[in-house]
Amino acid sequence: MSIDPKFVYSLEVRLIDLEKRFEELSDKVEAALQRATGQDGTEAAGLPASVLERIKRGEHPVKAIRLHRLMTQKDLGAACGIRPNHISSIERGTPYGLKTAKRLAEALDVPVDMLL
């Protein structure tokens, strides 16, 4: 049984095309990850590098983002339905759950993973 050379050629062409597409997608994914983490020098999640730097230095993300958004704890509390004294304790380091993180993230307009 012999293999048709045209068939082999068509498979090689498809393989080359798939490899090219894979490489393009890999580049796009890498660029998106760099943008999302702020590693490309642009703003991540709509936040300037200065805010991200404050978070990296240890300032609580909720506080850093809240201050950047020019919100008081009372404003944030009204936006997400969490009492201001609870927001204060969160900013001081009290652990909080995913439900609270989702509400805060929505009010602060950032991805939830930035607050966890």
C-alpha positions as CSV (number, residue, x, y, z in Angstrom):
1,M,0.0,0.0,0.0
2,S,1.5,3.3,-1.0
3,I,0.7,6.7,0.5
4,D,-0.4,9.4,-1.8
5,P,2.2,12.2,-1.8
6,K,-0.5,14.9,-2.2
7,F,-2.1,13.7,1.0
8,V,1.2,13.9,2.8
9,Y,1.8,17.4,1.5
10,S,-1.7,18.5,2.5
11,L,-1.0,17.2,6.1
12,E,2.4,19.1,6.2
13,V,0.7,22.3,5.1
14,R,-1.9,22.0,7.8
15,L,0.7,21.2,10.4
16,I,2.7,24.3,9.5
17,D,-0.5,26.4,9.6
18,L,-1.4,25.0,13.1
19,E,2.1,25.7,14.4
20,K,2.0,29.3,13.1
21,R,-1.4,29.8,14.8
22,F,-0.2,28.3,18.0
23,E,2.8,30.6,18.1
24,E,0.5,33.7,17.4
25,L,-1.9,32.6,20.2
26,S,1.0,32.0,22.6
27,D,2.3,35.5,21.9
28,K,-1.1,37.0,22.5
29,V,-1.6,35.1,25.7
30,E,1.9,36.2,27.0
31,A,1.1,39.9,26.1
32,A,-2.2,39.7,27.9
33,L,-0.6,38.2,31.0
34,Q,2.0,41.0,31.0
35,R,-0.7,43.6,30.7
36,A,-2.8,42.1,33.4
37,T,0.1,42.0,35.8
38,G,1.5,45.4,34.8
39,Q,4.8,43.9,33.6
40,D,4.7,45.7,30.3
41,G,4.7,49.2,31.8
42,T,1.0,49.9,31.1
43,E,-1.7,50.2,33.6
44,A,-3.1,46.9,34.9
45,A,-6.8,46.6,35.5
46,G,-7.1,50.4,35.0
47,L,-4.7,51.1,37.8
48,P,-1.5,53.1,37.4
49,A,1.9,51.6,38.2
50,S,2.1,53.8,41.4
51,V,-1.0,52.0,42.9
52,L,0.4,48.6,41.9
53,E,3.8,49.5,43.5
54,R,2.0,50.5,46.7
55,I,0.3,47.1,46.8
56,K,3.6,45.3,46.1
57,R,5.2,47.2,49.0
58,G,2.6,45.8,51.3
59,E,-0.3,48.3,51.4
60,H,-3.6,46.4,51.4
61,P,-5.1,46.3,47.9
62,V,-8.5,47.4,49.0
63,K,-7.1,50.5,50.7
64,A,-4.7,51.4,47.8
65,I,-7.4,51.0,45.1
66,R,-10.0,52.8,47.3
67,L,-7.8,55.8,47.7
68,H,-6.9,55.8,44.0
69,R,-10.6,55.9,43.2
70,L,-11.0,58.8,45.7
71,M,-13.4,56.9,47.8
72,T,-13.9,57.0,51.6
73,Q,-14.6,53.8,53.5
74,K,-18.2,55.1,53.8
75,D,-18.4,55.6,50.0
76,L,-17.1,52.1,49.4
77,G,-19.4,50.7,52.0
78,A,-22.4,52.3,50.3
79,A,-21.3,51.0,46.9
80,C,-20.9,47.4,48.0
81,G,-23.2,47.0,51.0
82,I,-20.4,46.4,53.5
83,R,-20.2,48.4,56.7
84,P,-17.4,51.0,56.8
85,N,-16.0,49.5,60.1
86,H,-15.8,46.1,58.3
87,I,-13.9,47.7,55.4
88,S,-11.6,49.4,58.0
89,S,-10.8,46.0,59.6
90,I,-10.3,44.4,56.1
91,E,-7.8,47.2,55.3
92,R,-5.9,46.4,58.6
93,G,-5.6,42.8,57.6
94,T,-8.6,40.9,58.8
95,P,-9.3,37.9,56.6
96,Y,-12.4,38.0,54.4
97,G,-14.3,35.6,52.2
98,L,-14.8,35.3,48.5
99,K,-18.3,36.8,48.6
100,T,-16.9,39.9,50.3
101,A,-14.0,40.0,47.8
102,K,-16.5,39.9,44.9
103,R,-18.6,42.7,46.3
104,L,-15.5,44.9,46.9
105,A,-14.0,44.1,43.5
106,E,-17.3,45.1,41.8
107,A,-17.5,48.4,43.7
108,L,-13.8,49.1,43.0
109,D,-14.0,48.0,39.4
110,V,-11.1,45.6,39.5
111,P,-10.8,41.8,39.1
112,V,-11.5,39.8,42.2
113,D,-8.0,38.2,42.1
114,M,-6.4,41.6,42.8
115,L,-8.0,41.6,46.2
116,L,-7.1,38.0,47.2
